[in-house]
């Protein structure tokens, strides 16, 4: 009802086994959108870890979440 939209930047680490850890909001919008972005990442299935010299390694990743909530009529 408030026509809230924006981009939330989230930083996290993809561990060697693919699970996500150290999830932090870098730049938020507020209005509960920051919490929603973190919630979605916590529910995400395992990602593919980084590979360096044939070995799985931890990787820090920054990801934007774009929220655009259409106005209700």
CHARMM-style PDB file with segment names, atoms N, HN, CA, C and O in Angstrom:
ATOM      1  N   UNK     1       0.814  -1.186   0.000  1.00  0.00      PROA
ATOM      2  CA  UNK     1       0.000   0.000   0.000  1.00  0.00      PROA
ATOM      3  C   UNK     1       0.865   1.261   0.000  1.00  0.00      PROA
ATOM      4  O   UNK     1       0.380   2.342  -0.333  1.00  0.00      PROA
ATOM      5  N   UNK     2       2.142   1.130   0.371  1.00  0.00      PROA
ATOM      6  HN  UNK     2       2.536   0.252   0.641  1.00  0.00      PROA
ATOM      7  CA  UNK     2       3.037   2.286   0.388  1.00  0.00      PROA
ATOM      8  C   UNK     2       3.881   2.403  -0.879  1.00  0.00      PROA
ATOM      9  O   UNK     2       4.717   3.301  -0.978  1.00  0.00      PROA
ATOM     10  N   UNK     3       3.675   1.508  -1.853  1.00  0.00      PROA
ATOM     11  HN  UNK     3       2.996   0.779  -1.773  1.00  0.00      PROA
ATOM     12  CA  UNK     3       4.454   1.497  -3.103  1.00  0.00      PROA
ATOM     13  C   UNK     3       5.953   1.494  -2.833  1.00  0.00      PROA
ATOM     14  O   UNK     3       6.691   2.301  -3.398  1.00  0.00      PROA
ATOM     15  N   UNK     4       6.398   0.596  -1.980  1.00  0.00      PROA
ATOM     16  HN  UNK     4       5.799  -0.060  -1.521  1.00  0.00      PROA
ATOM     17  CA  UNK     4       7.807   0.501  -1.612  1.00  0.00      PROA
ATOM     18  C   UNK     4       8.539  -0.330  -2.653  1.00  0.00      PROA
ATOM     19  O   UNK     4       8.071  -1.396  -3.051  1.00  0.00      PROA
ATOM     20  N   UNK     5       9.684   0.162  -3.086  1.00  0.00      PROA
ATOM     21  HN  UNK     5      10.064   1.028  -2.762  1.00  0.00      PROA
ATOM     22  CA  UNK     5      10.529  -0.599  -4.004  1.00  0.00      PROA
ATOM     23  C   UNK     5      11.967  -0.176  -3.756  1.00  0.00      PROA
ATOM     24  O   UNK     5      12.222   0.840  -3.110  1.00  0.00      PROA
ATOM     25  N   UNK     6      12.906  -0.961  -4.272  1.00  0.00      PROA
ATOM     26  HN  UNK     6      12.699  -1.787  -4.797  1.00  0.00      PROA
ATOM     27  CA  UNK     6      14.311  -0.616  -4.118  1.00  0.00      PROA
ATOM     28  C   UNK     6      15.210  -1.816  -4.294  1.00  0.00      PROA
ATOM     29  O   UNK     6      14.757  -2.923  -4.583  1.00  0.00      PROA
ATOM     30  N   UNK     7      16.485  -1.572  -4.113  1.00  0.00      PROA
ATOM     31  HN  UNK     7      16.853  -0.673  -3.878  1.00  0.00      PROA
ATOM     32  CA  UNK     7      17.501  -2.600  -4.296  1.00  0.00      PROA
ATOM     33  C   UNK     7      18.211  -2.821  -2.974  1.00  0.00      PROA
ATOM     34  O   UNK     7      18.713  -1.877  -2.363  1.00  0.00      PROA
ATOM     35  N   UNK     8      18.252  -4.083  -2.530  1.00  0.00      PROA
ATOM     36  HN  UNK     8      17.844  -4.849  -3.026  1.00  0.00      PROA
ATOM     37  CA  UNK     8      18.939  -4.469  -1.304  1.00  0.00      PROA
ATOM     38  C   UNK     8      20.186  -5.242  -1.715  1.00  0.00      PROA
ATOM     39  O   UNK     8      20.090  -6.238  -2.433  1.00  0.00      PROA
ATOM     40  N   UNK     9      21.357  -4.789  -1.265  1.00  0.00      PROA
ATOM     41  HN  UNK     9      21.434  -3.980  -0.682  1.00  0.00      PROA
ATOM     42  CA  UNK     9      22.613  -5.482  -1.556  1.00  0.00      PROA
ATOM     43  C   UNK     9      22.966  -6.364  -0.364  1.00  0.00      PROA
ATOM     44  O   UNK     9      23.035  -5.899   0.774  1.00  0.00      PROA
ATOM     45  N   UNK    10      23.189  -7.652  -0.648  1.00  0.00      PROA
ATOM     46  HN  UNK    10      23.133  -8.030  -1.573  1.00  0.00      PROA
ATOM     47  CA  UNK    10      23.492  -8.625   0.392  1.00  0.00      PROA
ATOM     48  C   UNK    10      24.842  -9.267   0.082  1.00  0.00      PROA
ATOM     49  O   UNK    10      25.140  -9.590  -1.068  1.00  0.00      PROA
ATOM     50  N   UNK    11      25.645  -9.446   1.117  1.00  0.00      PROA
ATOM     51  HN  UNK    11      25.403  -9.185   2.051  1.00  0.00      PROA
ATOM     52  CA  UNK    11      26.941 -10.102   1.001  1.00  0.00      PROA
ATOM     53  C   UNK    11      26.873 -11.423   1.752  1.00  0.00      PROA
ATOM     54  O   UNK    11      26.263 -11.498   2.819  1.00  0.00      PROA
ATOM     55  N   UNK    12      27.497 -12.471   1.205  1.00  0.00      PROA
ATOM     56  HN  UNK    12      27.993 -12.410   0.338  1.00  0.00      PROA
ATOM     57  CA  UNK    12      27.518 -13.770   1.870  1.00  0.00      PROA
ATOM     58  C   UNK    12      28.714 -14.572   1.385  1.00  0.00      PROA
ATOM     59  O   UNK    12      29.354 -14.216   0.396  1.00  0.00      PROA
ATOM     60  N   UNK    13      29.007 -15.656   2.090  1.00  0.00      PROA
ATOM     61  HN  UNK    13      28.487 -15.945   2.893  1.00  0.00      PROA
ATOM     62  CA  UNK    13      30.121 -16.538   1.738  1.00  0.00      PROA
ATOM     63  C   UNK    13      29.546 -17.875   1.302  1.00  0.00      PROA
ATOM     64  O   UNK    13      28.702 -18.454   1.986  1.00  0.00      PROA
ATOM     65  N   UNK    14      30.014 -18.360   0.149  1.00  0.00      PROA
ATOM     66  HN  UNK    14      30.699 -17.889  -0.407  1.00  0.00      PROA
ATOM     67  CA  UNK    14      29.681 -19.710  -0.306  1.00  0.00      PROA
ATOM     68  C   UNK    14      30.789 -20.610   0.216  1.00  0.00      PROA
ATOM     69  O   UNK    14      31.939 -20.488  -0.207  1.00  0.00      PROA
ATOM     70  N   UNK    15      30.455 -21.512   1.129  1.00  0.00      PROA
ATOM     71  HN  UNK    15      29.521 -21.611   1.473  1.00  0.00      PROA
ATOM     72  CA  UNK    15      31.448 -22.388   1.750  1.00  0.00      PROA
ATOM     73  C   UNK    15      31.873 -23.502   0.784  1.00  0.00      PROA
ATOM     74  O   UNK    15      31.288 -23.664  -0.287  1.00  0.00      PROA
ATOM     75  N   UNK    16      32.886 -24.255   1.175  1.00  0.00      PROA
ATOM     76  HN  UNK    16      33.361 -24.124   2.045  1.00  0.00      PROA
ATOM     77  CA  UNK    16      33.421 -25.328   0.329  1.00  0.00      PROA
ATOM     78  C   UNK    16      32.381 -26.393  -0.001  1.00  0.00      PROA
ATOM     79  O   UNK    16      32.430 -27.008  -1.066  1.00  0.00      PROA
ATOM     80  N   UNK    17      31.434 -26.609   0.922  1.00  0.00      PROA
ATOM     81  HN  UNK    17      31.394 -26.109   1.787  1.00  0.00      PROA
ATOM     82  CA  UNK    17      30.393 -27.613   0.673  1.00  0.00      PROA
ATOM     83  C   UNK    17      29.160 -27.018  -0.012  1.00  0.00      PROA
ATOM     84  O   UNK    17      28.204 -27.740  -0.293  1.00  0.00      PROA
ATOM     85  N   UNK    18      29.172 -25.700  -0.284  1.00  0.00      PROA
ATOM     86  HN  UNK    18      29.949 -25.113  -0.055  1.00  0.00      PROA
ATOM     87  CA  UNK    18      28.093 -25.068  -1.020  1.00  0.00      PROA
ATOM     88  C   UNK    18      27.064 -24.339  -0.183  1.00  0.00      PROA
ATOM     89  O   UNK    18      26.259 -23.583  -0.728  1.00  0.00      PROA
ATOM     90  N   UNK    19      27.065 -24.545   1.137  1.00  0.00      PROA
ATOM     91  HN  UNK    19      27.719 -25.159   1.579  1.00  0.00      PROA
ATOM     92  CA  UNK    19      26.070 -23.822   1.946  1.00  0.00      PROA
ATOM     93  C   UNK    19      26.506 -22.371   2.125  1.00  0.00      PROA
ATOM     94  O   UNK    19      27.685 -22.044   1.991  1.00  0.00      PROA
ATOM     95  N   UNK    20      25.540 -21.508   2.429  1.00  0.00      PROA
ATOM     96  HN  UNK    20      24.582 -21.774   2.538  1.00  0.00      PROA
ATOM     97  CA  UNK    20      25.802 -20.081   2.561  1.00  0.00      PROA
ATOM     98  C   UNK    20      25.991 -19.718   4.031  1.00  0.00      PROA
ATOM     99  O   UNK    20      25.287 -20.221   4.906  1.00  0.00      PROA
ATOM    100  N   UNK    21      26.956 -18.835   4.283  1.00  0.00      PROA
ATOM    101  HN  UNK    21      27.528 -18.427   3.571  1.00  0.00      PROA
ATOM    102  CA  UNK    21      27.184 -18.367   5.644  1.00  0.00      PROA
ATOM    103  C   UNK    21      27.513 -16.888   5.621  1.00  0.00      PROA
ATOM    104  O   UNK    21      27.693 -16.308   4.550  1.00  0.00      PROA
ATOM    105  N   UNK    22      27.592 -16.273   6.789  1.00  0.00      PROA
ATOM    106  HN  UNK    22      27.445 -16.745   7.659  1.00  0.00      PROA
ATOM    107  CA  UNK    22      27.974 -14.868   6.952  1.00  0.00      PROA
ATOM    108  C   UNK    22      27.119 -13.954   6.064  1.00  0.00      PROA
ATOM    109  O   UNK    22      27.645 -13.114   5.334  1.00  0.00      PROA
ATOM    110  N   UNK    23      25.803 -14.129   6.135  1.00  0.00      PROA
ATOM    111  HN  UNK    23      25.375 -14.811   6.728  1.00  0.00      PROA
ATOM    112  CA  UNK    23      24.880 -13.337   5.321  1.00  0.00      PROA
ATOM    113  C   UNK    23      24.667 -11.978   5.983  1.00  0.00      PROA
ATOM    114  O   UNK    23      24.210 -11.903   7.123  1.00  0.00      PROA
ATOM    115  N   UNK    24      25.003 -10.897   5.259  1.00  0.00      PROA
ATOM    116  HN  UNK    24      25.374 -10.959   4.332  1.00  0.00      PROA
ATOM    117  CA  UNK    24      24.888  -9.542   5.793  1.00  0.00      PROA
ATOM    118  C   UNK    24      24.289  -8.617   4.740  1.00  0.00      PROA
ATOM    119  O   UNK    24      24.559  -8.758   3.548  1.00  0.00      PROA
ATOM    120  N   UNK    25      23.479  -7.674   5.192  1.00  0.00      PROA
ATOM    121  HN  UNK    25      23.260  -7.558   6.161  1.00  0.00      PROA
ATOM    122  CA  UNK    25      22.957  -6.634   4.309  1.00  0.00      PROA
ATOM    123  C   UNK    25      24.006  -5.535   4.222  1.00  0.00      PROA
ATOM    124  O   UNK    25      24.396  -4.961   5.239  1.00  0.00      PROA
ATOM    125  N   UNK    26      24.467  -5.240   3.002  1.00  0.00      PROA
ATOM    126  HN  UNK    26      24.151  -5.706   2.175  1.00  0.00      PROA
ATOM    127  CA  UNK    26      25.462  -4.182   2.791  1.00  0.00      PROA
ATOM    128  C   UNK    26      24.767  -2.829   2.686  1.00  0.00      PROA
ATOM    129  O   UNK    26      25.142  -1.864   3.353  1.00  0.00      PROA
ATOM    130  N   UNK    27      23.756  -2.783   1.842  1.00  0.00      PROA
ATOM    131  HN  UNK    27      23.451  -3.567   1.301  1.00  0.00      PROA
ATOM    132  CA  UNK    27      22.994  -1.543   1.639  1.00  0.00      PROA
ATOM    133  C   UNK    27      21.525  -1.922   1.573  1.00  0.00      PROA
ATOM    134  O   UNK    27      21.098  -2.640   0.669  1.00  0.00      PROA
ATOM    135  N   UNK    28      20.770  -1.445   2.520  1.00  0.00      PROA
ATOM    136  HN  UNK    28      21.117  -0.862   3.255  1.00  0.00      PROA
ATOM    137  CA  UNK    28      19.375  -1.846   2.610  1.00  0.00      PROA
ATOM    138  C   UNK    28      18.407  -0.736   2.261  1.00  0.00      PROA
ATOM    139  O   UNK    28      18.788   0.417   2.059  1.00  0.00      PROA
ATOM    140  N   UNK    29      17.135  -1.122   2.195  1.00  0.00      PROA
ATOM    141  HN  UNK    29      16.826  -2.059   2.359  1.00  0.00      PROA
ATOM    142  CA  UNK    29      16.051  -0.203   1.890  1.00  0.00      PROA
ATOM    143  C   UNK    29      15.190   0.027   3.134  1.00  0.00      PROA
ATOM    144  O   UNK    29      14.645   1.112   3.334  1.00  0.00      PROA
ATOM    145  N   UNK    30      15.078  -1.006   3.958  1.00  0.00      PROA
ATOM    146  HN  UNK    30      15.521  -1.888   3.795  1.00  0.00      PROA
ATOM    147  CA  UNK    30      14.199  -0.928   5.118  1.00  0.00      PROA
ATOM    148  C   UNK    30      12.837  -1.497   4.791  1.00  0.00      PROA
ATOM    149  O   UNK    30      12.691  -2.233   3.815  1.00  0.00      PROA
ATOM    150  N   UNK    31      11.834  -1.169   5.592  1.00  0.00      PROA
ATOM    151  HN  UNK    31      11.953  -0.571   6.385  1.00  0.00      PROA
ATOM    152  CA  UNK    31      10.441  -1.606   5.388  1.00  0.00      PROA
ATOM    153  C   UNK    31      10.304  -3.122   5.323  1.00  0.00      PROA
ATOM    154  O   UNK    31       9.355  -3.624   4.720  1.00  0.00      PROA
ATOM    155  N   UNK    32      11.242  -3.872   5.938  1.00  0.00      PROA
ATOM    156  HN  UNK    32      12.012  -3.464   6.428  1.00  0.00      PROA
ATOM    157  CA  UNK    32      11.166  -5.326   5.935  1.00  0.00      PROA
ATOM    158  C   UNK    32      11.782  -5.989   4.719  1.00  0.00      PROA
ATOM    159  O   UNK    32      11.885  -7.215   4.681  1.00  0.00      PROA
ATOM    160  N   UNK    33      12.196  -5.214   3.722  1.00  0.00      PROA
ATOM    161  HN  UNK    33      12.112  -4.218   3.753  1.00  0.00      PROA
ATOM    162  CA  UNK    33      12.782  -5.801   2.515  1.00  0.00      PROA
ATOM    163  C   UNK    33      14.159  -6.393   2.797  1.00  0.00      PROA
ATOM    164  O   UNK    33      14.523  -7.410   2.206  1.00  0.00      PROA
ATOM    165  N   UNK    34      14.924  -5.780   3.682  1.00  0.00      PROA
ATOM    166  HN  UNK    34      14.628  -4.953   4.162  1.00  0.00      PROA
ATOM    167  CA  UNK    34      16.241  -6.303   4.045  1.00  0.00      PROA
ATOM    168  C   UNK    34      16.098  -7.684   4.679  1.00  0.00      PROA
ATOM    169  O   UNK    34      16.816  -8.619   4.325  1.00  0.00      PROA
ATOM    170  N   UNK    35      15.165  -7.799   5.616  1.00  0.00      PROA
ATOM    171  HN  UNK    35      14.581  -7.039   5.904  1.00  0.00      PROA
ATOM    172  CA  UNK    35      14.922  -9.080   6.288  1.00  0.00      PROA
ATOM    173  C   UNK    35      14.450 -10.141   5.303  1.00  0.00      PROA
ATOM    174  O   UNK    35      14.814 -11.310   5.436  1.00  0.00      PROA
ATOM    175  N   UNK    36      13.655  -9.757   4.328  1.00  0.00      PROA
ATOM    176  HN  UNK    36      13.359  -8.808   4.221  1.00  0.00      PROA
ATOM    177  CA  UNK    36      13.149 -10.711   3.333  1.00  0.00      PROA
ATOM    178  C   UNK    36      14.280 -11.238   2.456  1.00  0.00      PROA
ATOM    179  O   UNK    36      14.304 -12.425   2.133  1.00  0.00      PROA
ATOM    180  N   UNK    37      15.210 -10.381   2.070  1.00  0.00      PROA
ATOM    181  HN  UNK    37      15.191  -9.416   2.333  1.00  0.00      PROA
ATOM    182  CA  UNK    37      16.353 -10.812   1.256  1.00  0.00      PROA
ATOM    183  C   UNK    37      17.208 -11.826   2.026  1.00  0.00      PROA
ATOM    184  O   UNK    37      17.633 -12.833   1.460  1.00  0.00      PROA
ATOM    185  N   UNK    38      17.456 -11.566   3.299  1.00  0.00      PROA
ATOM    186  HN  UNK    38      17.111 -10.747   3.758  1.00  0.00      PROA
ATOM    187  CA  UNK    38      18.231 -12.488   4.132  1.00  0.00      PROA
ATOM    188  C   UNK    38      17.472 -13.799   4.313  1.00  0.00      PROA
ATOM    189  O   UNK    38      18.073 -14.872   4.263  1.00  0.00      PROA
ATOM    190  N   UNK    39      16.165 -13.725   4.521  1.00  0.00      PROA
ATOM    191  HN  UNK    39      15.677 -12.853   4.561  1.00  0.00      PROA
ATOM    192  CA  UNK    39      15.348 -14.933   4.691  1.00  0.00      PROA
ATOM    193  C   UNK    39      15.411 -15.829   3.465  1.00  0.00      PROA
ATOM    194  O   UNK    39      15.535 -17.048   3.584  1.00  0.00      PROA
ATOM    195  N   UNK    40      15.325 -15.220   2.286  1.00  0.00      PROA
ATOM    196  HN  UNK    40      15.224 -14.230   2.190  1.00  0.00      PROA
ATOM    197  CA  UNK    40      15.370 -15.996   1.040  1.00  0.00      PROA
ATOM    198  C   UNK    40      16.716 -16.688   0.882  1.00  0.00      PROA
ATOM    199  O   UNK    40      16.766 -17.848   0.475  1.00  0.00      PROA
ATOM    200  N   UNK    41      17.806 -15.997   1.198  1.00  0.00      PROA
ATOM    201  HN  UNK    41      17.765 -15.055   1.529  1.00  0.00      PROA
ATOM    202  CA  UNK    41      19.122 -16.622   1.089  1.00  0.00      PROA
ATOM    203  C   UNK    41      19.301 -17.761   2.085  1.00  0.00      PROA
ATOM    204  O   UNK    41      19.939 -18.765   1.768  1.00  0.00      PROA
ATOM    205  N   UNK    42      18.749 -17.616   3.277  1.00  0.00      PROA
ATOM    206  HN  UNK    42      18.231 -16.800   3.534  1.00  0.00      PROA
ATOM    207  CA  UNK    42      18.861 -18.688   4.269  1.00  0.00      PROA
ATOM    208  C   UNK    42      18.109 -19.936   3.832  1.00  0.00      PROA
ATOM    209  O   UNK    42      18.471 -21.044   4.227  1.00  0.00      PROA
ATOM    210  N   UNK    43      17.067 -19.773   3.021  1.00  0.00      PROA
ATOM    211  HN  UNK    43      16.773 -18.873   2.700  1.00  0.00      PROA
ATOM    212  CA  UNK    43      16.284 -20.915   2.535  1.00  0.00      PROA
ATOM    213  C   UNK    43      16.821 -21.485   1.222  1.00  0.00      PROA
ATOM    214  O   UNK    43      16.340 -22.517   0.753  1.00  0.00      PROA
ATOM    215  N   UNK    44      17.810 -20.823   0.631  1.00  0.00      PROA
ATOM    216  HN  UNK    44      18.201 -19.985   1.012  1.00  0.00      PROA
ATOM    217  CA  UNK    44      18.329 -21.233  -0.682  1.00  0.00      PROA
ATOM    218  C   UNK    44      19.023 -22.593  -0.595  1.00  0.00      PROA
ATOM    219  O   UNK    44      19.658 -22.904   0.413  1.00  0.00      PROA
ATOM    220  N   UNK    45      18.902 -23.405  -1.653  1.00  0.00      PROA
ATOM    221  HN  UNK    45      18.386 -23.153  -2.472  1.00  0.00      PROA
ATOM    222  CA  UNK    45      19.647 -24.670  -1.678  1.00  0.00      PROA
ATOM    223  C   UNK    45      21.140 -24.386  -1.818  1.00  0.00      PROA
ATOM    224  O   UNK    45      21.543 -23.247  -2.057  1.00  0.00      PROA
ATOM    225  N   UNK    46      21.949 -25.417  -1.669  1.00  0.00      PROA
ATOM    226  HN  UNK    46      21.622 -26.342  -1.475  1.00  0.00      PROA
ATOM    227  CA  UNK    46      23.406 -25.265  -1.745  1.00  0.00      PROA
ATOM    228  C   UNK    46      23.828 -24.742  -3.118  1.00  0.00      PROA
ATOM    229  O   UNK    46      23.268 -25.128  -4.143  1.00  0.00      PROA
ATOM    230  N   UNK    47      24.819 -23.864  -3.117  1.00  0.00      PROA
ATOM    231  HN  UNK    47      25.274 -23.550  -2.284  1.00  0.00      PROA
ATOM    232  CA  UNK    47      25.374 -23.310  -4.341  1.00  0.00      PROA
ATOM    233  C   UNK    47      26.615 -24.109  -4.716  1.00  0.00      PROA
ATOM    234  O   UNK    47      27.102 -24.913  -3.921  1.00  0.00      PROA
ATOM    235  N   UNK    48      27.121 -23.893  -5.915  1.00  0.00      PROA
ATOM    236  HN  UNK    48      26.725 -23.241  -6.561  1.00  0.00      PROA
ATOM    237  CA  UNK    48      28.381 -24.506  -6.314  1.00  0.00      PROA
ATOM    238  C   UNK    48      29.523 -23.653  -5.754  1.00  0.00      PROA
ATOM    239  O   UNK    48      29.548 -22.443  -5.979  1.00  0.00      PROA
ATOM    240  N   UNK    49      30.460 -24.258  -5.033  1.00  0.00      PROA
ATOM    241  HN  UNK    49      30.440 -25.241  -4.850  1.00  0.00      PROA
ATOM    242  CA  UNK    49      31.568 -23.475  -4.476  1.00  0.00      PROA
ATOM    243  C   UNK    49      32.538 -23.053  -5.574  1.00  0.00      PROA
ATOM    244  O   UNK    49      32.502 -23.580  -6.686  1.00  0.00      PROA
ATOM    245  N   UNK    50      33.398 -22.102  -5.249  1.00  0.00      PROA
ATOM    246  HN  UNK    50      33.427 -21.675  -4.345  1.00  0.00      PROA
ATOM    247  CA  UNK    50      34.440 -21.695  -6.181  1.00  0.00      PROA
ATOM    248  C   UNK    50      35.475 -22.801  -6.325  1.00  0.00      PROA
ATOM    249  O   UNK    50      35.687 -23.590  -5.405  1.00  0.00      PROA
ATOM    250  N   UNK    51      36.109 -22.852  -7.472  1.00  0.00      PROA
ATOM    251  HN  UNK    51      35.937 -22.211  -8.220  1.00  0.00      PROA
ATOM    252  CA  UNK    51      37.147 -23.846  -7.730  1.00  0.00      PROA
ATOM    253  C   UNK    51      38.441 -23.113  -8.048  1.00  0.00      PROA
ATOM    254  O   UNK    51      38.475 -22.255  -8.930  1.00  0.00      PROA
ATOM    255  N   UNK    52      39.502 -23.452  -7.330  1.00  0.00      PROA
ATOM    256  HN  UNK    52      39.474 -24.149  -6.613  1.00  0.00      PROA
ATOM    257  CA  UNK    52      40.812 -22.862  -7.581  1.00  0.00      PROA
ATOM    258  C   UNK    52      41.837 -23.994  -7.546  1.00  0.00      PROA
ATOM    259  O   UNK    52      41.952 -24.705  -6.548  1.00  0.00      PROA
ATOM    260  N   UNK    53      42.577 -24.155  -8.637  1.00  0.00      PROA
ATOM    261  HN  UNK    53      42.484 -23.577  -9.448  1.00  0.00      PROA
ATOM    262  CA  UNK    53      43.559 -25.238  -8.775  1.00  0.00      PROA
ATOM    263  C   UNK    53      42.930 -26.606  -8.513  1.00  0.00      PROA
ATOM    264  O   UNK    53      43.549 -27.480  -7.907  1.00  0.00      PROA
ATOM    265  N   UNK    54      41.699 -26.777  -8.973  1.00  0.00      PROA
ATOM    266  HN  UNK    54      41.195 -26.067  -9.466  1.00  0.00      PROA
ATOM    267  CA  UNK    54      41.005 -28.053  -8.831  1.00  0.00      PROA
ATOM    268  C   UNK    54      40.431 -28.314  -7.451  1.00  0.00      PROA
ATOM    269  O   UNK    54      39.870 -29.385  -7.221  1.00  0.00      PROA
ATOM    270  N   UNK    55      40.551 -27.372  -6.526  1.00  0.00      PROA
ATOM    271  HN  UNK    55      41.006 -26.501  -6.713  1.00  0.00      PROA
ATOM    272  CA  UNK    55      40.058 -27.535  -5.166  1.00  0.00      PROA
ATOM    273  C   UNK    55      38.875 -26.595  -4.924  1.00  0.00      PROA
ATOM    274  O   UNK    55      38.845 -25.478  -5.440  1.00  0.00      PROA
ATOM    275  N   UNK    56      37.912 -27.055  -4.143  1.00  0.00      PROA
ATOM    276  HN  UNK    56      37.936 -27.963  -3.724  1.00  0.00      PROA
ATOM    277  CA  UNK    56      36.793 -26.191  -3.755  1.00  0.00      PROA
ATOM    278  C   UNK    56      37.296 -25.170  -2.739  1.00  0.00      PROA
ATOM    279  O   UNK    56      38.020 -25.517  -1.806  1.00  0.00      PROA
ATOM    280  N   UNK    57      36.905 -23.903  -2.927  1.00  0.00      PROA
ATOM    281  HN  UNK    57      36.316 -23.621  -3.685  1.00  0.00      PROA
ATOM    282  CA  UNK    57      37.322 -22.826  -2.022  1.00  0.00      PROA
ATOM    283  C   UNK    57      36.115 -21.987  -1.633  1.00  0.00      PROA
ATOM    284  O   UNK    57      35.096 -21.979  -2.323  1.00  0.00      PROA
ATOM    285  N   UNK    58      36.247 -21.274  -0.504  1.00  0.00      PROA
ATOM    286  HN  UNK    58      37.074 -21.280   0.057  1.00  0.00      PROA
ATOM    287  CA  UNK    58      35.216 -20.344  -0.058  1.00  0.00      PROA
ATOM    288  C   UNK    58      35.250 -19.110  -0.949  1.00  0.00      PROA
ATOM    289  O   UNK    58      36.315 -18.676  -1.387  1.00  0.00      PROA
ATOM    290  N   UNK    59      34.070 -18.551  -1.211  1.00  0.00      PROA
ATOM    291  HN  UNK    59      33.205 -18.905  -0.854  1.00  0.00      PROA
ATOM    292  CA  UNK    59      33.978 -17.360  -2.062  1.00  0.00      PROA
ATOM    293  C   UNK    59      33.001 -16.379  -1.425  1.00  0.00      PROA
ATOM    294  O   UNK    59      31.897 -16.759  -1.036  1.00  0.00      PROA
ATOM    295  N   UNK    60      33.412 -15.104  -1.320  1.00  0.00      PROA
ATOM    296  HN  UNK    60      34.309 -14.794  -1.637  1.00  0.00      PROA
ATOM    297  CA  UNK    60      32.488 -14.052  -0.872  1.00  0.00      PROA
ATOM    298  C   UNK    60      31.778 -13.522  -2.102  1.00  0.00      PROA
ATOM    299  O   UNK    60      32.390 -13.316  -3.150  1.00  0.00      PROA
ATOM    300  N   UNK    61      30.501 -13.307  -1.966  1.00  0.00      PROA
ATOM    301  HN  UNK    61      30.003 -13.475  -1.115  1.00  0.00      PROA
ATOM    302  CA  UNK    61      29.677 -12.906  -3.097  1.00  0.00      PROA
ATOM    303  C   UNK    61      28.765 -11.768  -2.668  1.00  0.00      PROA
ATOM    304  O   UNK    61      28.230 -11.790  -1.559  1.00  0.00      PROA
ATOM    305  N   UNK    62      28.580 -10.775  -3.527  1.00  0.00      PROA
ATOM    306  HN  UNK    62      29.014 -10.757  -4.428  1.00  0.00      PROA
ATOM    307  CA  UNK    62      27.635  -9.681  -3.306  1.00  0.00      PROA
ATOM    308  C   UNK    62      26.522  -9.816  -4.334  1.00  0.00      PROA
ATOM    309  O   UNK    62      26.780  -9.989  -5.525  1.00  0.00      PROA
ATOM    310  N   UNK    63      25.289  -9.735  -3.865  1.00  0.00      PROA
ATOM    311  HN  UNK    63      25.080  -9.595  -2.897  1.00  0.00      PROA
ATOM    312  CA  UNK    63      24.144  -9.969  -4.736  1.00  0.00      PROA
ATOM    313  C   UNK    63      23.084  -8.903  -4.505  1.00  0.00      PROA
ATOM    314  O   UNK    63      22.698  -8.655  -3.362  1.00  0.00      PROA
ATOM    315  N   UNK    64      22.601  -8.262  -5.586  1.00  0.00      PROA
ATOM    316  HN  UNK    64      22.915  -8.463  -6.514  1.00  0.00      PROA
ATOM    317  CA  UNK    64      21.510  -7.305  -5.414  1.00  0.00      PROA
ATOM    318  C   UNK    64      20.150  -8.011  -5.498  1.00  0.00      PROA
ATOM    319  O   UNK    64      19.946  -8.893  -6.331  1.00  0.00      PROA
ATOM    320  N   UNK    65      19.247  -7.614  -4.639  1.00  0.00      PROA
ATOM    321  HN  UNK    65      19.413  -6.897  -3.961  1.00  0.00      PROA
ATOM    322  CA  UNK    65      17.858  -8.057  -4.705  1.00  0.00      PROA
ATOM    323  C   UNK    65      17.032  -6.847  -5.105  1.00  0.00      PROA
ATOM    324  O   UNK    65      17.012  -5.843  -4.393  1.00  0.00      PROA
ATOM    325  N   UNK    66      16.359  -6.937  -6.224  1.00  0.00      PROA
ATOM    326  HN  UNK    66      16.375  -7.753  -6.802  1.00  0.00      PROA
ATOM    327  CA  UNK    66      15.498  -5.842  -6.680  1.00  0.00      PROA
ATOM    328  C   UNK    66      14.057  -6.145  -6.259  1.00  0.00      PROA
ATOM    329  O   UNK    66      13.494  -7.179  -6.619  1.00  0.00      PROA
ATOM    330  N   UNK    67      13.485  -5.240  -5.505  1.00  0.00      PROA
ATOM    331  HN  UNK    67      13.942  -4.400  -5.212  1.00  0.00      PROA
ATOM    332  CA  UNK    67      12.103  -5.374  -5.064  1.00  0.00      PROA
ATOM    333  C   UNK    67      11.276  -4.293  -5.766  1.00  0.00      PROA
ATOM    334  O   UNK    67      11.580  -3.103  -5.691  1.00  0.00      PROA
ATOM    335  N   UNK    68      10.239  -4.738  -6.438  1.00  0.00      PROA
ATOM    336  HN  UNK    68       9.992  -5.705  -6.499  1.00  0.00      PROA
ATOM    337  CA  UNK    68       9.303  -3.813  -7.051  1.00  0.00      PROA
ATOM    338  C   UNK    68       7.916  -4.388  -6.814  1.00  0.00      PROA
ATOM    339  O   UNK    68       7.498  -5.340  -7.473  1.00  0.00      PROA
ATOM    340  N   UNK    69       7.228  -3.806  -5.884  1.00  0.00      PROA
ATOM    341  HN  UNK    69       7.566  -3.033  -5.349  1.00  0.00      PROA
ATOM    342  CA  UNK    69       5.911  -4.284  -5.502  1.00  0.00      PROA
ATOM    343  C   UNK    69       4.876  -3.442  -6.231  1.00  0.00      PROA
ATOM    344  O   UNK    69       4.789  -2.236  -5.997  1.00  0.00      PROA
ATOM    345  N   UNK    70       4.085  -4.057  -7.113  1.00  0.00      PROA
ATOM    346  HN  UNK    70       4.156  -5.036  -7.302  1.00  0.00      PROA
ATOM    347  CA  UNK    70       3.097  -3.281  -7.862  1.00  0.00      PROA
ATOM    348  C   UNK    70       2.021  -2.715  -6.942  1.00  0.00      PROA
ATOM    349  O   UNK    70       1.646  -3.353  -5.959  1.00  0.00      PROA
ATOM    350  N   UNK    71       1.535  -1.549  -7.250  1.00  0.00      PROA
ATOM    351  HN  UNK    71       1.840  -1.030  -8.049  1.00  0.00      PROA
ATOM    352  CA  UNK    71       0.469  -0.984  -6.425  1.00  0.00      PROA
ATOM    353  C   UNK    71      -0.801  -1.810  -6.550  1.00  0.00      PROA
ATOM    354  O   UNK    71      -1.151  -2.278  -7.633  1.00  0.00      PROA
ATOM    355  N   UNK    72      -1.484  -1.981  -5.425  1.00  0.00      PROA
ATOM    356  HN  UNK    72      -1.199  -1.601  -4.545  1.00  0.00      PROA
ATOM    357  CA  UNK    72      -2.748  -2.730  -5.474  1.00  0.00      PROA
ATOM    358  C   UNK    72      -3.877  -1.760  -5.818  1.00  0.00      PROA
ATOM    359  O   UNK    72      -3.930  -0.633  -5.328  1.00  0.00      PROA
ATOM    360  N   UNK    73      -4.762  -2.231  -6.664  1.00  0.00      PROA
ATOM    361  HN  UNK    73      -4.719  -3.147  -7.062  1.00  0.00      PROA
ATOM    362  CA  UNK    73      -5.879  -1.377  -7.112  1.00  0.00      PROA
ATOM    363  C   UNK    73      -7.068  -1.472  -6.204  1.00  0.00      PROA
ATOM    364  OT1 UNK    73      -8.082  -0.817  -6.444  1.00  0.00      PROA
TER     365      UNK     73
END
